[in-house]
Amino acid sequence: MLKAIAIDDEPPALNLLQRFCDRSNRIDLLATFTSAKAAGNWLSGQEADLLFLDINMPTHNGLDFYRSLDDRIMVIFTTAHEEYAVEGFNLSATDYLVKPFTYERFLQAVEKAHDYYLFQLKRSSHTIQIKSEYSKVNVNTTNILFIEAYSDYLKIHLASQKTLITRMTMSSILELLPQDFIRTHRSYIISIKKIQKIKGKLIFIDGKKIPIGRTYLESVLREISSD
C-alpha cells in the first residue's frame, strides 16, 4: 500500500479523503493536516509515498509548498480551481482532482500513483532479465557500462569485457534500467556512475568515447549535474 498524507485547510475535505482512502486497498493514510507548516514538520522526520495537497490555503499555497520540499514525492493536487491544473502538471503532479470529486475519480488518480510507484520500484532493481542468443539472461545493472544500438539489435557492454547481444529497442530496455542510466545519443545509453570524464560532446567510459547527440545534450548535462 502507498503511504500517504493529506493537507487541506478544510476539515470536511480531509474527512472525505479519509473515507475514500479507507475504502481503497491502495492507500494507507498516515496523517492529515490543516496546516502546510505542520505537514512540513511531519515530513522532516517521517516518510510518505504520496501527498494529497490542496492548492488554495490561507497561509500557504500548495504549489509553493510542494516546490519547497527537499524530496519530491508523488503528489495529487486537490482544489476547487481548475485554472491551476497546468501549473500543477508542470510540477509533474501524478493527478489533479477538482472538487467535488467522486470516489471513482479518486480511484483513477490513486491507480495512476500506484502504477508509477511500481514502475519506480522496478527501475530501482539491480537485476534485469533479457533474451540473448536464444536464452534468458539475468544481468546485474551495476556491471553495465553502456548500451549501443545497431540496426535491429543492441550491444550491452559489461565491465567484465563481455558483450551481450539482444533484440530490443532502446526505449524498451531503458524502461527496465535504474534511473542512473540515461540516453546520450540515438544509439547510446550510458550509466552515469561509469563516467570517467566528459570532454566537449564526448563521454569517456572504460576508455571508450561515447557521443552526446545534439538532441540529448541539455538533458544529459542536467542529469549529470544533479547526480
C-alpha positions as a printed Julia matrix, in Angstrom:
227×3 Matrix{Float64}:
   0.0     0.0     0.0
   1.06    3.55   -0.64
   1.82    5.58    2.47
   0.1     8.96    2.12
  -0.68   12.16    3.96
  -3.32   14.78    3.15
  -3.07   18.55    3.52
  -6.17   20.76    3.3
  -7.32   23.71    5.36
 -10.92   22.4     5.27
 -11.61   19.51    7.7
 -14.61   18.22    5.66
 -12.3    17.76    2.66
  -9.86   15.8     4.83
 -12.69   13.67    6.2
 -13.77   12.81    2.65
 -10.23   11.81    1.7
 -10.0     9.68    4.84
 -13.22    7.84    3.93
 -12.09    7.3     0.35
  -8.69    6.01    1.48
 -10.33    3.65    3.96
 -12.45    2.19    1.13
  -9.42    1.73   -1.1
  -6.93   -1.11   -0.81
  -4.16    1.06   -2.25
  -3.72    3.84    0.31
  -2.68    3.93    3.95
  -3.44    7.5     5.0
  -0.93    8.05    7.79
  -1.89   11.59    8.79
  -3.99   14.6     7.81
  -3.09   18.26    8.29
  -4.93   21.56    8.04
  -1.61   23.4     8.01
   1.18   23.08    5.45
   3.68   24.04    8.15
   2.59   21.14   10.35
   2.8    18.79    7.37
   6.29   20.05    6.59
   7.39   19.37   10.16
   5.97   15.86    9.94
   7.74   15.17    6.63
  11.06   16.29    8.1
  11.03   13.22   10.32
   8.72   10.78    8.52
   8.39    9.35    5.02
   5.41    9.19    2.71
   4.97    7.95   -0.85
   2.14   10.3    -1.8
   0.68   13.69   -0.91
  -2.92   14.76   -1.33
  -2.39   18.51   -1.42
  -4.87   21.37   -1.56
  -3.66   24.4    -3.52
  -5.62   27.31   -2.06
  -4.92   27.53    1.67
  -4.95   30.71    3.8
  -1.32   30.68    4.9
   0.35   28.57    2.2
  -0.11   27.98   -1.49
   0.04   24.24   -2.13
   2.12   24.68   -5.28
   4.72   26.72   -3.39
   4.73   24.23   -0.53
   5.42   21.36   -2.92
   8.25   23.31   -4.57
   9.81   23.83   -1.13
  10.13   20.13   -0.35
  13.66   18.75   -0.42
  12.5    15.32   -1.57
   9.98   15.27   -4.38
   7.35   12.65   -3.69
   4.25   11.89   -5.71
   1.5    14.46   -5.39
  -2.18   14.56   -6.25
  -3.42   18.14   -6.08
  -6.95   18.69   -4.8
  -8.62   22.04   -5.43
 -11.84   23.71   -6.49
  -9.97   25.79   -9.07
  -9.31   24.2   -12.46
  -7.08   27.07  -13.58
  -4.17   25.71  -11.53
  -4.13   22.41  -13.43
  -1.44   23.37  -15.93
   0.9    24.65  -13.23
   0.26   21.51  -11.21
   1.2    19.23  -14.07
   4.27   21.36  -14.74
   5.4    20.2   -11.31
   4.99   16.6   -12.52
   1.85   16.02  -10.48
   0.54   12.48  -10.63
  -3.0    13.81  -10.99
  -5.24   16.78  -10.3
  -8.6    16.32   -8.57
 -11.13   19.11   -8.97
 -13.52   19.4    -6.02
 -16.06   17.98   -5.63
 -14.76   14.67   -6.96
 -16.28   11.21   -6.84
 -14.84    8.05   -5.35
 -14.42    6.69   -8.89
 -12.36    9.71   -9.92
 -10.34    9.4    -6.71
  -9.6     5.74   -7.51
  -8.48    6.66  -11.01
  -5.9     9.06   -9.56
  -4.78    6.54   -6.96
  -4.28    3.83   -9.6
  -2.02    6.2   -11.55
   0.03    6.79   -8.41
   0.19    3.06   -7.65
   1.3     2.2   -11.2
   4.03    4.85  -11.08
   5.17    3.59   -7.67
   5.55    0.04   -9.02
   7.37    1.38  -12.07
   9.86    3.19   -9.83
  10.37    0.07   -7.71
  11.17   -1.95  -10.81
  13.63    0.68  -12.0
  15.42    0.64   -8.64
  16.2    -3.07   -9.01
  19.81   -4.03   -9.8
  18.88   -7.03  -11.97
  17.15   -7.13  -15.33
  16.33  -10.12  -17.49
  16.97  -10.05  -21.22
  16.89  -12.58  -24.03
  20.3   -13.14  -25.58
  21.28  -15.91  -28.0
  18.0   -17.82  -27.54
  18.18  -17.89  -23.74
  17.12  -15.61  -20.9
  19.98  -13.94  -19.04
  19.89  -12.13  -15.7
  22.09   -9.04  -15.89
  23.31   -7.09  -12.88
  22.86   -3.47  -13.97
  25.84   -2.35  -11.89
  28.02   -4.22  -14.39
  26.65   -2.39  -17.44
  28.99    0.27  -18.85
  26.91    1.38  -21.82
  24.48    0.09  -24.42
  24.98    0.55  -28.14
  22.22    0.33  -30.76
  22.61   -1.13  -34.21
  20.01   -1.57  -36.93
  17.92   -4.28  -35.28
  19.76   -5.25  -32.09
  21.56   -3.85  -29.04
  25.04   -4.49  -27.7
  25.25   -4.38  -23.91
  28.84   -3.66  -22.9
  29.72   -5.05  -19.46
  32.56   -4.26  -17.06
  33.77   -7.85  -17.45
  34.58   -7.02  -21.11
  31.81   -9.36  -22.18
  29.2    -8.08  -24.63
  25.62   -9.31  -24.74
  23.51   -9.1   -27.88
  19.75   -8.68  -27.59
  16.95   -7.76  -29.96
  15.26   -4.93  -28.09
  14.57   -1.28  -28.73
  16.4     1.47  -26.88
  13.19    2.7   -25.27
  12.15   -0.77  -24.07
  15.47   -1.53  -22.37
  15.64    1.96  -20.85
  12.33    1.25  -19.09
  13.97   -1.71  -17.34
  17.07    0.14  -16.18
  17.59    2.13  -12.94
  17.47    5.92  -13.05
  21.24    6.33  -13.27
  21.04    5.17  -16.9
  20.41    7.9   -19.46
  20.26    8.16  -23.21
  23.03   10.35  -24.63
  22.5     9.71  -28.32
  20.02    7.9   -30.53
  22.47    4.98  -30.49
  23.77    5.07  -26.89
  22.57    4.58  -23.32
  25.13    5.02  -20.55
  25.46    4.54  -16.81
  26.16    7.9   -15.15
  28.11    6.05  -12.44
  30.57    4.71  -15.0
  31.56    8.09  -16.49
  35.32    8.72  -16.28
  35.31   12.2   -17.81
  33.45   14.48  -20.2
  35.23   16.44  -22.9
  33.14   18.6   -25.19
  30.41   16.38  -26.61
  32.16   13.16  -25.7
  31.75   10.98  -22.61
  34.58    8.63  -21.69
  33.67    5.26  -20.17
  36.2     2.47  -19.76
  38.47    4.25  -22.21
  35.79    4.4   -24.9
  34.31    7.58  -26.37
  30.52    7.9   -26.25
  29.0    10.78  -28.25
  26.38   13.17  -26.87
  23.77   13.89  -29.53
  22.61   17.45  -30.01
  19.03   16.49  -29.15
  20.13   14.97  -25.83
  22.8    17.49  -24.79
  20.69   19.62  -22.44
  19.05   16.69  -20.65
  22.36   14.82  -20.34
  24.13   17.77  -18.73
  21.19   18.31  -16.37
  21.13   14.66  -15.29
  24.89   14.53  -14.77
  24.99   17.76  -12.76
  22.17   16.57  -10.48
  23.73   13.18   -9.82
